[in-house]
């Protein structure tokens, strides 16, 4: 009987040790908020790990490595979208990591401010590139991975210089996860999140 109790307690302690670190990480809502600084202002993006956990994990990893800082918007089509995330600026590059499998959604749709993973004709070729929709794009639904939604700052997105590629392309000034940002940025991101509720 005593051995049984010891094993039960040990099992509970092990389970708590495995669950608590994850709960602590997931408890910070700012860990799923991306701050994208452009020449015309800050864009706040709500990440969607519920739709695309592998893509969100990749974006967070690259963001924390500083990968996106200074990368240009190489394809900007008015009324459709602005695309970035290619370190070569050509639309053919990506990160050092392997391509990701598609995480298409049957429930989420491409609306103004939706963030989608850019890819080639192969559905499993998304890597680091992404696009922000200027307007609804229902023809993309179920064909491209949605990993985020702009919740503030679309006015700055609307001012991204158009072109394929633009003669003088805009760059990502800085991209960071809100939970990693300075106190003032965290406070502002928290206010944006609360306004969405």
Backbone as JSON Lines, residues from 0, in Angstrom:
{"i":0,"aa":"X","n":[0.82,-1.19,0.0],"ca":[0.0,0.0,0.0],"c":[0.87,1.26,0.0]}
{"i":1,"aa":"X","n":[1.93,1.26,0.82],"ca":[2.83,2.41,0.91],"c":[3.55,2.63,-0.42]}
{"i":2,"aa":"X","n":[3.99,1.56,-1.04],"ca":[4.66,1.66,-2.34],"c":[3.71,2.25,-3.38]}
{"i":3,"aa":"X","n":[2.46,1.85,-3.32],"ca":[1.45,2.37,-4.25],"c":[1.3,3.88,-4.09]}
{"i":4,"aa":"X","n":[1.24,4.35,-2.84],"ca":[1.11,5.81,-2.57],"c":[2.34,6.56,-3.08]}
{"i":5,"aa":"X","n":[3.51,6.0,-2.84],"ca":[4.75,6.63,-3.29],"c":[4.75,6.75,-4.81]}
{"i":6,"aa":"X","n":[4.33,5.68,-5.49],"ca":[4.29,5.7,-6.95],"c":[3.26,6.71,-7.46]}
{"i":7,"aa":"X","n":[2.12,6.82,-6.81],"ca":[1.09,7.78,-7.21],"c":[1.62,9.21,-7.04]}
{"i":8,"aa":"X","n":[2.21,9.5,-5.91],"ca":[2.76,10.84,-5.65],"c":[3.87,11.15,-6.65]}
{"i":9,"aa":"X","n":[4.74,10.19,-6.89],"ca":[5.83,10.41,-7.87],"c":[5.26,10.68,-9.24]}
{"i":10,"aa":"X","n":[4.22,9.93,-9.61],"ca":[3.57,10.15,-10.9],"c":[2.95,11.53,-11.0]}
{"i":11,"aa":"X","n":[2.29,11.98,-9.94],"ca":[1.7,13.33,-9.92],"c":[2.76,14.41,-10.03]}
{"i":12,"aa":"X","n":[3.85,14.23,-9.31],"ca":[4.93,15.21,-9.36],"c":[5.54,15.27,-10.76]}
{"i":13,"aa":"X","n":[5.72,14.13,-11.39],"ca":[6.26,14.09,-12.74],"c":[5.3,14.78,-13.71]}
{"i":14,"aa":"X","n":[4.02,14.49,-13.58],"ca":[3.03,15.12,-14.46],"c":[3.03,16.63,-14.28]}
{"i":15,"aa":"X","n":[3.12,17.1,-13.04],"ca":[3.15,18.55,-12.79],"c":[4.4,19.17,-13.38]}
{"i":16,"aa":"X","n":[5.52,18.47,-13.26],"ca":[6.78,19.0,-13.81],"c":[6.7,19.13,-15.32]}
{"i":17,"aa":"X","n":[6.0,18.23,-15.95],"ca":[5.87,18.3,-17.41],"c":[4.87,19.35,-17.86]}
{"i":18,"aa":"X","n":[3.82,19.55,-17.1],"ca":[2.74,20.46,-17.5],"c":[3.01,21.9,-17.09]}
{"i":19,"aa":"X","n":[3.54,22.13,-15.92],"ca":[3.69,23.5,-15.42],"c":[4.56,24.4,-16.29]}
{"i":20,"aa":"X","n":[5.71,23.95,-16.79],"ca":[6.49,24.85,-17.65],"c":[5.71,25.27,-18.9]}
{"i":21,"aa":"X","n":[4.96,24.34,-19.48],"ca":[4.17,24.69,-20.66],"c":[3.07,25.67,-20.3]}
{"i":22,"aa":"X","n":[2.41,25.45,-19.16],"ca":[1.34,26.35,-18.75],"c":[1.89,27.75,-18.48]}
{"i":23,"aa":"X","n":[3.07,27.82,-17.88],"ca":[3.66,29.13,-17.59],"c":[3.98,29.88,-18.88]}
{"i":24,"aa":"X","n":[4.5,29.15,-19.87],"ca":[4.82,29.78,-21.15],"c":[3.55,30.23,-21.87]}
{"i":25,"aa":"X","n":[2.56,29.35,-21.89],"ca":[1.32,29.65,-22.6],"c":[0.5,30.72,-21.89]}
{"i":26,"aa":"X","n":[0.76,30.94,-20.61],"ca":[-0.02,31.89,-19.84],"c":[0.22,33.34,-20.26]}
{"i":27,"aa":"X","n":[1.34,33.63,-20.88],"ca":[1.64,34.99,-21.3],"c":[1.05,35.23,-22.69]}
{"i":28,"aa":"X","n":[-0.06,35.96,-22.77],"ca":[-0.69,36.18,-24.08],"c":[0.21,36.95,-25.05]}
{"i":29,"aa":"X","n":[1.17,37.7,-24.53],"ca":[2.06,38.47,-25.39],"c":[3.05,37.58,-26.15]}
{"i":30,"aa":"X","n":[3.14,36.3,-25.75],"ca":[4.01,35.38,-26.47],"c":[3.43,35.02,-27.84]}
{"i":31,"aa":"X","n":[2.16,35.34,-28.05],"ca":[1.52,35.11,-29.34],"c":[1.12,36.41,-30.02]}
{"i":32,"aa":"X","n":[1.89,37.45,-29.74],"ca":[1.7,38.75,-30.39],"c":[3.02,39.15,-31.02]}
{"i":33,"aa":"X","n":[2.95,39.5,-32.29],"ca":[4.13,39.91,-33.07],"c":[4.07,41.42,-33.29]}
{"i":34,"aa":"X","n":[5.18,42.09,-33.06],"ca":[5.28,43.53,-33.3],"c":[6.16,43.74,-34.53]}
{"i":35,"aa":"X","n":[5.56,44.29,-35.58],"ca":[6.23,44.5,-36.86],"c":[6.38,46.0,-37.07]}
{"i":36,"aa":"X","n":[7.6,46.51,-37.0],"ca":[7.85,47.93,-37.16],"c":[8.18,48.23,-38.62]}
{"i":37,"aa":"X","n":[7.39,49.14,-39.21],"ca":[7.58,49.6,-40.59],"c":[7.93,51.07,-40.57]}
{"i":38,"aa":"X","n":[8.3,51.63,-41.71],"ca":[8.68,53.05,-41.77],"c":[7.54,53.96,-41.35]}
{"i":39,"aa":"X","n":[6.3,53.52,-41.54],"ca":[5.14,54.35,-41.22],"c":[4.45,53.97,-39.92]}
{"i":40,"aa":"X","n":[5.06,53.1,-39.13],"ca":[4.46,52.77,-37.84],"c":[4.53,51.3,-37.48]}
{"i":41,"aa":"X","n":[3.96,51.0,-36.34],"ca":[3.98,49.64,-35.81],"c":[2.71,48.9,-36.21]}
{"i":42,"aa":"X","n":[2.9,47.63,-36.56],"ca":[1.8,46.72,-36.87],"c":[1.79,45.64,-35.78]}
{"i":43,"aa":"X","n":[0.63,45.44,-35.17],"ca":[0.48,44.42,-34.14],"c":[-0.26,43.23,-34.75]}
{"i":44,"aa":"X","n":[0.33,42.06,-34.63],"ca":[-0.2,40.84,-35.25],"c":[-0.46,39.8,-34.17]}
{"i":45,"aa":"X","n":[-1.68,39.26,-34.19],"ca":[-2.02,38.16,-33.3],"c":[-1.66,36.86,-34.01]}
{"i":46,"aa":"X","n":[-0.75,36.09,-33.41],"ca":[-0.35,34.82,-33.98],"c":[-1.44,33.78,-33.74]}
{"i":47,"aa":"X","n":[-1.56,32.8,-34.63],"ca":[-2.62,31.8,-34.56],"c":[-2.07,30.38,-34.46]}
{"i":48,"aa":"X","n":[-1.48,30.02,-33.31],"ca":[-1.0,28.66,-33.15],"c":[-2.13,27.64,-33.18]}
{"i":49,"aa":"X","n":[-3.35,28.09,-32.93],"ca":[-4.5,27.18,-33.01],"c":[-4.75,26.72,-34.44]}
{"i":50,"aa":"X","n":[-4.34,27.52,-35.42],"ca":[-4.51,27.18,-36.83],"c":[-3.26,26.56,-37.44]}
{"i":51,"aa":"X","n":[-2.1,27.09,-37.07],"ca":[-0.85,26.68,-37.72],"c":[0.31,26.65,-36.72]}
{"i":52,"aa":"X","n":[0.31,25.66,-35.83],"ca":[1.35,25.63,-34.78],"c":[2.78,25.57,-35.31]}
{"i":53,"aa":"X","n":[3.02,24.83,-36.38],"ca":[4.38,24.71,-36.91],"c":[4.84,26.03,-37.55]}
{"i":54,"aa":"X","n":[3.94,26.7,-38.25],"ca":[4.29,27.98,-38.87],"c":[4.53,29.05,-37.8]}
{"i":55,"aa":"X","n":[3.69,29.08,-36.78],"ca":[3.88,30.06,-35.7],"c":[5.2,29.8,-34.98]}
{"i":56,"aa":"X","n":[5.5,28.54,-34.72],"ca":[6.77,28.2,-34.08],"c":[7.95,28.69,-34.92]}
{"i":57,"aa":"X","n":[7.88,28.49,-36.24],"ca":[8.95,28.94,-37.15],"c":[9.08,30.45,-37.14]}
{"i":58,"aa":"X","n":[7.96,31.17,-37.23],"ca":[7.99,32.64,-37.25],"c":[8.6,33.16,-35.95]}
{"i":59,"aa":"X","n":[8.21,32.58,-34.83],"ca":[8.78,33.0,-33.55],"c":[10.28,32.76,-33.52]}
{"i":60,"aa":"X","n":[10.71,31.58,-33.97],"ca":[12.14,31.24,-33.97],"c":[12.93,32.24,-34.81]}
{"i":61,"aa":"X","n":[12.45,32.48,-36.04],"ca":[13.15,33.41,-36.94],"c":[13.13,34.83,-36.39]}
{"i":62,"aa":"X","n":[12.01,35.22,-35.82],"ca":[11.91,36.57,-35.25],"c":[12.9,36.74,-34.11]}
{"i":63,"aa":"X","n":[12.98,35.77,-33.24],"ca":[13.91,35.85,-32.11],"c":[15.36,35.81,-32.55]}
{"i":64,"aa":"X","n":[15.62,35.25,-33.72],"ca":[16.99,35.24,-34.28],"c":[17.31,36.55,-35.01]}
{"i":65,"aa":"X","n":[16.32,37.45,-35.16],"ca":[16.54,38.7,-35.88],"c":[16.51,38.54,-37.39]}
{"i":66,"aa":"X","n":[16.05,37.39,-37.86],"ca":[16.05,37.06,-39.28],"c":[15.32,38.1,-40.13]}
{"i":67,"aa":"X","n":[14.18,38.56,-39.66],"ca":[13.33,39.43,-40.49],"c":[13.77,40.9,-40.51]}
{"i":68,"aa":"X","n":[14.56,41.31,-39.56],"ca":[14.97,42.72,-39.48],"c":[15.75,43.13,-40.74]}
{"i":69,"aa":"X","n":[15.25,44.15,-41.43],"ca":[15.92,44.66,-42.62],"c":[15.5,44.01,-43.92]}
{"i":70,"aa":"X","n":[14.67,42.99,-43.88],"ca":[14.23,42.31,-45.11],"c":[13.18,43.18,-45.82]}
{"i":71,"aa":"X","n":[13.27,43.22,-47.16],"ca":[12.39,44.08,-47.95],"c":[11.03,43.4,-48.25]}
{"i":72,"aa":"X","n":[10.07,44.24,-48.6],"ca":[8.81,43.78,-49.17],"c":[9.04,43.73,-50.67]}
{"i":73,"aa":"X","n":[9.27,42.53,-51.19],"ca":[9.69,42.37,-52.59],"c":[8.52,42.27,-53.57]}
{"i":74,"aa":"X","n":[7.33,42.07,-53.08],"ca":[6.16,41.93,-53.95],"c":[4.96,42.57,-53.26]}
{"i":75,"aa":"X","n":[4.52,43.71,-53.78],"ca":[3.43,44.46,-53.16],"c":[2.42,44.8,-54.24]}
{"i":76,"aa":"X","n":[1.26,44.17,-54.17],"ca":[0.22,44.34,-55.18],"c":[-0.95,45.08,-54.55]}
{"i":77,"aa":"X","n":[-1.19,46.34,-54.94],"ca":[-2.3,47.11,-54.36],"c":[-3.62,46.36,-54.49]}
{"i":78,"aa":"X","n":[-4.41,46.4,-53.42],"ca":[-5.7,45.73,-53.41],"c":[-5.61,44.24,-53.15]}
{"i":79,"aa":"X","n":[-4.39,43.72,-53.06],"ca":[-4.22,42.28,-52.81],"c":[-3.36,42.03,-51.57]}
{"i":80,"aa":"X","n":[-2.03,42.19,-51.7],"ca":[-1.17,41.85,-50.56],"c":[0.23,42.43,-50.69]}
{"i":81,"aa":"X","n":[0.96,42.4,-49.54],"ca":[2.37,42.78,-49.47],"c":[3.14,41.56,-48.97]}
{"i":82,"aa":"X","n":[4.18,41.15,-49.71],"ca":[4.94,39.94,-49.4],"c":[6.37,40.28,-49.0]}
{"i":83,"aa":"X","n":[6.87,39.55,-48.0],"ca":[8.22,39.75,-47.47],"c":[8.75,38.43,-46.92]}
{"i":84,"aa":"X","n":[9.9,38.48,-46.27],"ca":[10.44,37.31,-45.6],"c":[11.5,36.56,-46.39]}
{"i":85,"aa":"X","n":[11.92,37.12,-47.53],"ca":[12.96,36.5,-48.36],"c":[14.25,37.27,-48.18]}
{"i":86,"aa":"X","n":[15.28,36.67,-47.58],"ca":[16.54,37.4,-47.37],"c":[17.25,37.79,-48.66]}
{"i":87,"aa":"X","n":[16.92,37.12,-49.78],"ca":[17.55,37.48,-51.06],"c":[16.8,38.63,-51.74]}
{"i":88,"aa":"X","n":[15.57,38.88,-51.34],"ca":[14.77,39.95,-51.94],"c":[14.23,39.61,-53.32]}
{"i":89,"aa":"X","n":[14.35,38.35,-53.73],"ca":[13.93,37.95,-55.08],"c":[12.59,37.22,-55.11]}
{"i":90,"aa":"X","n":[12.16,36.73,-53.94],"ca":[10.95,35.92,-53.9],"c":[11.22,34.43,-53.98]}
{"i":91,"aa":"X","n":[12.5,34.06,-54.07],"ca":[12.85,32.65,-54.19],"c":[13.63,32.13,-52.98]}
{"i":92,"aa":"X","n":[13.96,32.99,-52.03],"ca":[14.79,32.59,-50.89],"c":[13.98,32.25,-49.66]}
{"i":93,"aa":"X","n":[14.7,31.73,-48.67],"ca":[14.09,31.36,-47.41],"c":[15.14,31.28,-46.32]}
{"i":94,"aa":"X","n":[14.75,30.7,-45.21],"ca":[15.67,30.56,-44.08],"c":[16.53,29.31,-44.27]}
{"i":95,"aa":"X","n":[17.4,29.08,-43.3],"ca":[18.27,27.9,-43.32],"c":[17.53,26.63,-42.91]}
{"i":96,"aa":"X","n":[16.29,26.78,-42.45],"ca":[15.55,25.64,-41.94],"c":[14.73,24.97,-43.05]}
{"i":97,"aa":"X","n":[14.35,23.71,-42.84],"ca":[13.57,22.99,-43.85],"c":[12.2,23.64,-44.09]}
{"i":98,"aa":"X","n":[11.65,23.41,-45.27],"ca":[10.3,23.89,-45.57],"c":[9.3,23.23,-44.61]}
{"i":99,"aa":"X","n":[8.14,23.89,-44.49],"ca":[7.11,23.43,-43.57],"c":[5.97,22.74,-44.31]}
{"i":100,"aa":"X","n":[5.35,21.75,-43.67],"ca":[4.16,21.15,-44.27],"c":[2.98,22.13,-44.19]}
{"i":101,"aa":"X","n":[2.1,22.05,-45.15],"ca":[0.92,22.92,-45.17],"c":[0.08,22.71,-43.91]}
{"i":102,"aa":"X","n":[-0.49,23.8,-43.4],"ca":[-1.43,23.76,-42.28],"c":[-2.67,24.57,-42.69]}
{"i":103,"aa":"X","n":[-3.34,24.11,-43.73],"ca":[-4.5,24.82,-44.26],"c":[-5.67,24.72,-43.29]}
{"i":104,"aa":"X","n":[-6.49,25.75,-43.28],"ca":[-7.65,25.81,-42.39],"c":[-8.93,25.75,-43.2]}
{"i":105,"aa":"X","n":[-9.91,25.03,-42.66],"ca":[-11.24,25.01,-43.27],"c":[-12.18,25.98,-42.57]}
{"i":106,"aa":"X","n":[-11.69,26.65,-41.52],"ca":[-12.54,27.57,-40.76],"c":[-12.11,29.02,-40.9]}
{"i":107,"aa":"X","n":[-10.82,29.29,-40.85],"ca":[-10.33,30.66,-40.97],"c":[-10.29,31.07,-42.44]}
{"i":108,"aa":"X","n":[-10.51,32.36,-42.69],"ca":[-10.53,32.84,-44.07],"c":[-9.59,34.04,-44.23]}
{"i":109,"aa":"X","n":[-9.18,34.27,-45.47],"ca":[-8.29,35.39,-45.77],"c":[-9.11,36.67,-45.88]}
{"i":110,"aa":"X","n":[-8.91,37.53,-44.9],"ca":[-9.6,38.82,-44.81],"c":[-8.55,39.93,-44.82]}
{"i":111,"aa":"X","n":[-8.99,41.17,-44.78],"ca":[-8.06,42.29,-44.65],"c":[-7.22,42.08,-43.39]}
{"i":112,"aa":"X","n":[-5.89,42.13,-43.56],"ca":[-5.0,41.97,-42.42],"c":[-4.6,40.54,-42.1]}
{"i":113,"aa":"X","n":[-5.12,39.57,-42.83],"ca":[-4.73,38.17,-42.59],"c":[-3.27,37.98,-43.03]}
{"i":114,"aa":"X","n":[-2.53,37.2,-42.25],"ca":[-1.15,36.87,-42.57],"c":[-1.12,35.44,-43.08]}
{"i":115,"aa":"X","n":[-0.6,35.26,-44.28],"ca":[-0.5,33.93,-44.87],"c":[0.95,33.57,-45.15]}
{"i":116,"aa":"X","n":[1.22,32.28,-45.14],"ca":[2.55,31.78,-45.48],"c":[2.68,31.71,-46.99]}
{"i":117,"aa":"X","n":[3.67,32.41,-47.53],"ca":[3.93,32.35,-48.97],"c":[4.63,31.04,-49.29]}
{"i":118,"aa":"X","n":[4.36,30.53,-50.49],"ca":[4.94,29.25,-50.9],"c":[5.0,29.18,-52.41]}
{"i":119,"aa":"X","n":[5.64,28.14,-52.92],"ca":[5.64,27.89,-54.36],"c":[4.38,27.09,-54.71]}
{"i":120,"aa":"X","n":[4.34,26.49,-55.88],"ca":[3.19,25.67,-56.26],"c":[3.07,24.41,-55.39]}
{"i":121,"aa":"X","n":[4.15,24.04,-54.71],"ca":[4.13,22.9,-53.79],"c":[3.5,23.36,-52.47]}
{"i":122,"aa":"X","n":[2.38,22.77,-52.06],"ca":[1.73,23.2,-50.81],"c":[2.61,23.08,-49.58]}
{"i":123,"aa":"X","n":[3.64,22.24,-49.64],"ca":[4.52,22.0,-48.49],"c":[5.86,22.72,-48.64]}
{"i":124,"aa":"X","n":[5.85,23.89,-49.25],"ca":[7.11,24.6,-49.51],"c":[7.23,25.93,-48.76]}
{"i":125,"aa":"X","n":[6.31,26.22,-47.83],"ca":[6.44,27.46,-47.05],"c":[7.68,27.38,-46.18]}
{"i":126,"aa":"X","n":[8.34,28.52,-46.0],"ca":[9.56,28.54,-45.2],"c":[9.57,29.78,-44.31]}
{"i":127,"aa":"X","n":[10.02,30.91,-44.82],"ca":[10.1,32.14,-44.02],"c":[9.25,33.26,-44.61]}
{"i":128,"aa":"X","n":[8.87,33.16,-45.87],"ca":[8.14,34.24,-46.51],"c":[6.67,34.27,-46.07]}
{"i":129,"aa":"X","n":[6.14,35.49,-46.0],"ca":[4.73,35.65,-45.65],"c":[4.17,36.87,-46.35]}
{"i":130,"aa":"X","n":[2.84,36.96,-46.35],"ca":[2.18,38.11,-46.95],"c":[1.07,38.6,-46.04]}
{"i":131,"aa":"X","n":[0.75,39.88,-46.18],"ca":[-0.33,40.52,-45.44],"c":[-1.36,40.97,-46.46]}
{"i":132,"aa":"X","n":[-2.6,40.52,-46.29],"ca":[-3.66,40.9,-47.23],"c":[-4.13,42.33,-47.0]}
{"i":133,"aa":"X","n":[-4.23,43.08,-48.1],"ca":[-4.82,44.42,-48.05],"c":[-6.35,44.35,-48.04]}
{"i":134,"aa":"X","n":[-6.89,43.26,-48.57],"ca":[-8.34,43.11,-48.73],"c":[-8.67,41.62,-48.64]}
{"i":135,"aa":"X","n":[-9.96,41.29,-48.47],"ca":[-10.33,39.87,-48.47],"c":[-9.86,39.17,-49.74]}
{"i":136,"aa":"X","n":[-9.4,37.93,-49.59],"ca":[-8.91,37.13,-50.72],"c":[-9.46,35.71,-50.6]}
{"i":137,"aa":"X","n":[-10.77,35.54,-50.82],"ca":[-11.39,34.22,-50.62],"c":[-10.82,33.13,-51.5]}
{"i":138,"aa":"X","n":[-10.21,33.49,-52.63],"ca":[-9.63,32.48,-53.52],"c":[-8.41,31.79,-52.9]}
{"i":139,"aa":"X","n":[-7.89,32.33,-51.78],"ca":[-6.76,31.7,-51.08],"c":[-7.23,30.73,-49.99]}
{"i":140,"aa":"X","n":[-8.51,30.81,-49.62],"ca":[-9.02,29.99,-48.52],"c":[-8.8,28.51,-48.78]}
{"i":141,"aa":"X","n":[-8.22,27.83,-47.77],"ca":[-7.98,26.4,-47.88],"c":[-6.82,26.02,-48.77]}
{"i":142,"aa":"X","n":[-6.1,27.03,-49.3],"ca":[-4.98,26.76,-50.21],"c":[-3.66,27.3,-49.69]}
{"i":143,"aa":"X","n":[-3.73,28.19,-48.71],"ca":[-2.54,28.77,-48.1],"c":[-2.72,28.74,-46.58]}
{"i":144,"aa":"X","n":[-1.61,28.6,-45.87],"ca":[-1.64,28.56,-44.41],"c":[-1.82,29.96,-43.83]}
{"i":145,"aa":"X","n":[-2.77,30.1,-42.94],"ca":[-2.98,31.34,-42.18],"c":[-2.3,31.16,-40.83]}
{"i":146,"aa":"X","n":[-1.37,32.09,-40.51],"ca":[-0.72,31.99,-39.2],"c":[-0.84,33.25,-38.35]}
{"i":147,"aa":"X","n":[-1.54,34.26,-38.83],"ca":[-1.7,35.47,-38.02],"c":[-2.75,36.4,-38.58]}
{"i":148,"aa":"X","n":[-3.06,37.44,-37.78],"ca":[-4.03,38.46,-38.16],"c":[-3.58,39.81,-37.59]}
{"i":149,"aa":"X","n":[-3.53,40.82,-38.44],"ca":[-3.23,42.17,-37.97],"c":[-4.39,42.63,-37.09]}
{"i":150,"aa":"X","n":[-4.07,43.07,-35.87],"ca":[-5.11,43.59,-34.97],"c":[-4.94,45.09,-34.72]}
{"i":151,"aa":"X","n":[-3.84,45.65,-35.21],"ca":[-3.64,47.1,-35.11],"c":[-2.52,47.49,-36.1]}
{"i":152,"aa":"X","n":[-2.68,48.64,-36.74],"ca":[-1.61,49.17,-37.59],"c":[-1.76,48.9,-39.08]}
{"i":153,"aa":"X","n":[-2.96,48.53,-39.53],"ca":[-3.13,48.31,-40.98],"c":[-2.87,49.58,-41.78]}
{"i":154,"aa":"X","n":[-3.0,50.74,-41.15],"ca":[-2.7,52.0,-41.85],"c":[-1.24,52.03,-42.28]}
{"i":155,"aa":"X","n":[-0.35,51.46,-41.47],"ca":[1.08,51.39,-41.85],"c":[1.29,50.37,-42.96]}
{"i":156,"aa":"X","n":[0.55,49.28,-42.94],"ca":[0.64,48.28,-44.01],"c":[0.18,48.89,-45.33]}
{"i":157,"aa":"X","n":[-0.89,49.66,-45.29],"ca":[-1.44,50.27,-46.5],"c":[-0.45,51.21,-47.19]}
{"i":158,"aa":"X","n":[0.54,51.69,-46.44],"ca":[1.52,52.64,-46.99],"c":[2.78,51.96,-47.53]}
{"i":159,"aa":"X","n":[2.84,50.63,-47.52],"ca":[4.0,49.93,-48.06],"c":[4.09,50.21,-49.56]}
{"i":160,"aa":"X","n":[5.27,50.57,-50.02],"ca":[5.49,50.94,-51.42],"c":[5.16,49.77,-52.36]}
{"i":161,"aa":"X","n":[4.27,50.0,-53.36],"ca":[3.89,48.93,-54.28],"c":[4.93,48.65,-55.35]}
{"i":162,"aa":"X","n":[4.84,47.45,-55.94],"ca":[5.7,47.05,-57.04],"c":[6.06,45.58,-56.94]}
{"i":163,"aa":"X","n":[6.54,45.03,-58.06],"ca":[6.95,43.63,-58.12],"c":[8.29,43.49,-58.84]}
{"i":164,"aa":"X","n":[9.4,43.85,-58.31],"ca":[9.57,44.47,-56.99],"c":[9.45,45.99,-57.08]}
{"i":165,"aa":"X","n":[9.23,46.65,-55.95],"ca":[9.22,48.11,-55.95],"c":[10.61,48.66,-56.3]}
{"i":166,"aa":"X","n":[10.65,49.82,-56.94],"ca":[11.94,50.44,-57.28],"c":[12.73,50.76,-56.01]}
{"i":167,"aa":"X","n":[12.02,51.22,-54.98],"ca":[12.63,51.54,-53.68],"c":[11.8,50.84,-52.61]}
{"i":168,"aa":"X","n":[12.06,49.55,-52.39],"ca":[11.2,48.77,-51.5],"c":[11.3,49.17,-50.04]}
{"i":169,"aa":"X","n":[10.17,49.05,-49.35],"ca":[10.15,49.23,-47.91],"c":[10.78,48.01,-47.25]}
{"i":170,"aa":"X","n":[11.29,48.21,-46.04],"ca":[11.92,47.13,-45.29],"c":[11.2,46.94,-43.97]}
{"i":171,"aa":"X","n":[11.36,45.75,-43.42],"ca":[10.96,45.52,-42.03],"c":[12.03,46.2,-41.17]}
{"i":172,"aa":"X","n":[11.63,47.2,-40.43],"ca":[12.59,47.89,-39.56],"c":[13.0,46.96,-38.43]}
{"i":173,"aa":"X","n":[12.0,46.36,-37.78],"ca":[12.26,45.42,-36.68],"c":[11.02,44.56,-36.5]}
{"i":174,"aa":"X","n":[11.25,43.31,-36.17],"ca":[10.15,42.42,-35.84],"c":[10.51,41.72,-34.55]}
{"i":175,"aa":"X","n":[9.56,41.71,-33.6],"ca":[9.83,41.08,-32.31],"c":[8.56,40.49,-31.73]}
{"i":176,"aa":"X","n":[8.74,39.51,-30.85],"ca":[7.63,38.95,-30.1],"c":[7.35,39.92,-28.95]}
{"i":177,"aa":"X","n":[6.08,40.25,-28.72],"ca":[5.74,41.26,-27.71],"c":[6.25,40.89,-26.32]}
{"i":178,"aa":"X","n":[6.26,39.59,-26.0],"ca":[6.75,39.18,-24.67],"c":[8.24,39.44,-24.5]}
{"i":179,"aa":"X","n":[8.96,39.64,-25.6],"ca":[10.4,39.92,-25.55],"c":[10.69,41.43,-25.61]}
{"i":180,"aa":"X","n":[9.67,42.24,-25.81],"ca":[9.85,43.68,-26.05],"c":[10.06,44.45,-24.75]}
{"i":181,"aa":"X","n":[10.36,45.75,-24.9],"ca":[10.53,46.63,-23.74],"c":[9.18,46.85,-23.04]}
{"i":182,"aa":"X","n":[9.23,47.4,-21.85],"ca":[8.03,47.57,-21.02],"c":[6.95,48.4,-21.71]}
{"i":183,"aa":"X","n":[7.35,49.49,-22.38],"ca":[6.36,50.34,-23.06],"c":[5.67,49.59,-24.19]}
{"i":184,"aa":"X","n":[6.42,48.8,-24.95],"ca":[5.85,48.01,-26.04],"c":[4.91,46.93,-25.51]}
{"i":185,"aa":"X","n":[5.3,46.3,-24.4],"ca":[4.44,45.29,-23.78],"c":[3.12,45.91,-23.33]}
{"i":186,"aa":"X","n":[3.21,47.09,-22.73],"ca":[2.0,47.78,-22.25],"c":[1.09,48.13,-23.42]}
{"i":187,"aa":"X","n":[1.67,48.65,-24.5],"ca":[0.87,49.01,-25.68],"c":[0.24,47.77,-26.3]}
{"i":188,"aa":"X","n":[0.99,46.67,-26.41],"ca":[0.46,45.43,-26.99],"c":[-0.66,44.86,-26.12]}
{"i":189,"aa":"X","n":[-0.52,44.95,-24.82],"ca":[-1.57,44.5,-23.9],"c":[-2.84,45.29,-24.1]}
{"i":190,"aa":"X","n":[-2.7,46.6,-24.29],"ca":[-3.87,47.46,-24.52],"c":[-4.56,47.09,-25.83]}
{"i":191,"aa":"X","n":[-3.78,46.8,-26.87],"ca":[-4.35,46.39,-28.15],"c":[-5.12,45.07,-27.99]}
{"i":192,"aa":"X","n":[-4.52,44.12,-27.26],"ca":[-5.2,42.84,-27.03],"c":[-6.51,43.03,-26.29]}
{"i":193,"aa":"X","n":[-6.48,43.85,-25.25],"ca":[-7.71,44.09,-24.45],"c":[-8.78,44.74,-25.3]}
{"i":194,"aa":"X","n":[-8.4,45.61,-26.2],"ca":[-9.38,46.28,-27.08],"c":[-10.04,45.29,-28.03]}
{"i":195,"aa":"X","n":[-9.38,44.16,-28.29],"ca":[-9.94,43.13,-29.2],"c":[-10.98,42.26,-28.52]}
{"i":196,"aa":"X","n":[-10.98,42.27,-27.19],"ca":[-11.89,41.36,-26.43],"c":[-13.29,41.93,-26.33]}
